[in-house]
């Protein structure tokens, strides 16, 4: 099962993590939906974002932020245990640039 950590909140030195199941429960409660309907909605949103990023299309959510893909070129590094040189393959990494409203709410 795909576990997606959605939100991390720091509360008096204790890290509280909202996972996908908890997010579904919150969406269901706040919108008077069944958990099954809320899970379908959350899955649909997350899959749409992942599909767009896989197609290298940015996703902009007003008040939340913009998801983009950042390309990382192949690079050389060292194995810290042996000191041996190793090559890291090129990859694409999803990036979220939070909107001003998001930053203000968190701070």
C-alpha positions, 0 to 999 in steps of 0.5 A: 500500500502506498503510504503518503505523508501529507502534513507534518506538524511540529507540536512541542518537540513532538512530530505529529504526522497526518497520513493518507488515512487520516486525511481521508477521515478529515475530508469525509468529516468536513464534507459530510462524505463517506470515507469511501467517497472521500478516499476516491476524491483524495486518490483522484486529486493525488493521481491527477497531480502525479499524472501531470508531473509524469507528463512534465506539466506543472500543477498550480493550486491557487493558495496552496502552491505549484508542483513541478518536476526538477530534472537532476543530471547524472552525477558522481559521488562517493560511497561513504563507507568505502570511499569508492566512486559511484554514479547516480543516474539522472532522475526527475524529482517532484518539487512543491513551491508553496504559495504565499498564503500557504507560507503565511498559514504555516508561519 
